[in-house]
Amino acid sequence: LYEVSSETTGKQIMQFRSTPLGVKVEQGNLDSIHVQDINNLHHSLKKNEPLPTTFTPIGKQEAEYFARVERVTNALVQYSIAQNKEVEIDGVFSYKWRASPEGNVHIGAKDGRGMLLEKNGGKLTSNMSQRDLIYFEQILPKLQPKQPSLVSSESKRNQGNELV
């Protein structure tokens, strides 16, 4: 007999046992969100898709979150290095952020949530939501320095020549 309990409250959510035909639920106190999570898992397994994040081990979720936060902070620092100075951007609606060539980064939300990310002297504190990360991941390409287009010497030599 297996038991599933809530991590936050310790309340039993469900008891089930393994049978030759699958799983038999013995007792269930599932909320609609739990049923939806199970349906999403079933759909993902049928379609051979990755497991939904609700069924991903916590350590893996934290590692992925940290990697995303690290990519954002590194990109903001690289932008300040390219500008050769501390950069502060006060966005119109959502965020105000500051990054320095020394590696310090501060991101604040303008919606009252306060400081979302702070990186000082190698210490990182982040309260960024998935929505926050998606926003910054989408603007990262705009922060990359523009690469001049390369023209080969062959095409330069042929510029004045016409093909007959």
N, C-alpha and C positions, 0 to 999 in steps of 0.2 A: 504494500500500500504506500503510495506517494502522497505527499502533502505540499501544497503551494501556499505560502503566506506572504502577506504584504511586507515589503522591506521597511516601510515607514511606520506602520501601526502594529505589525506582528499578527494581525488578524488573519485567520485562516480564510483563504479564498476558495480552495478546492481540494478534494481528495480524489485520487484516481488510482487505478491499478492497470497493469499491463495484462492483456489477454492475447491469445493466439490470433485474434481478429483485429487487434489494435489496442485502443485505450478505452476503458470503461470508467466513466465518472461516477464515483460513489456518492459524493456530496459536493454541491457547488454553491457558492455565494458570489457568483460573478456579476460585476457591474457591467453596464453596457459597453464601457470602454475596454474591459477585458475580453468580452465577446468579439468586439471589433478587432482587437489585437490578434486574437486567435484566428479569426477569418482572414486577416491580412497574411498571417503566417501560412495558413493553408493555401491561399492563392499563390504566394511566393514559391512554396514548395512544388505546387502543381506546374507552375511556369518555369521551374528551375532558375528562379531569380535569387539574388542575395537575400539573406534573412532580414526582416524589418529591424530597425534599430532597437525596438523594445525587447528583442530577443538576442541582441548582441551582448556579449559579456561586457560588464562595466569597465574592466581594464582596457579592452579594445576601444570602447567608446571614448574613454579619457585620452588614450593615446592619439586617436584620430582628431579629437578636439584640440589637443595640444599642438599637433602638427599643423593644423589649420591656423591657429593663433600665431604660431611661430612664423609661418609663411607671410601672414599679414604684417607682423611687426618687422620682420626682415625687409620686406618690400618698402615699408615706410621709412626705415632707416636708410636703405639704399637710395631712396628718393632724396632724402636730406643730404646724403653724401654727394649725389650728382649735382645738387644745388650748391654744395660747398658751404652750407649754413644750416642753422636750425630752421625748420619749416613749421609754420602753423597755418592750418586751414580751418576756417570757421564756415562750415557748410550752411547753406540757407535754411534747411529744414531739420536735419536729423542729428548731425554729429559735429563736434569740434575736436580736432586732433592736432597733436604736436609731435614732431620727431626730430632727433638730433643726430649728427654724424657720430656721436659717442655711443649711440645705441639706446638712448632713452626714448620711450614712447608713452604718450598719454592720449587716451581716447575717452571723450565724455559724450554722454547722450544729452540731447537738448529737450527730451521729453520728460525730464524730471527723474530719470533713473540714476543720474549722477555719473561718477567715474566708472567706465566699463572695463578699461584696461590700463594698467600702469606697469611699465618696465623701467626700473631704475637700478643701475649698478648690478645687472644680472638677475635681480629679483623680479619675478613676473607675477602679477595678480590680474586675473581676468574674470569678469562676470558677463562676457559677451554671449548673447543668445545666438541661435542658429541664424536668425534673421539678420543680426548684426554682422556675423561672419560672411554671409552671402553678399551683403552690401559691399563690404570691403574687398571680398574676392572679385566682385564685378568691376570695381574701380582700379584694381591693381594694374591691368594692362595700360590704363591711361597714365599711370605714374612711371612707366618704363621710359627711359630716354629714347628719343627717336634716332634710329639708325639711318645714316645717309644711304640712299640707294646706290648700289655699286653698278658701274657700267664697265663692261670689259673693254680692254684696249682694242680688241678686234672690232667691236661695234663702233668705237670712236673712229677708227681708221676708215670704216666703210660709210660713215655718215655722209660724206660729200659725193660718194660714188653712186651712180644710178645703175640699176640692172636693166640690160637691154634684152 
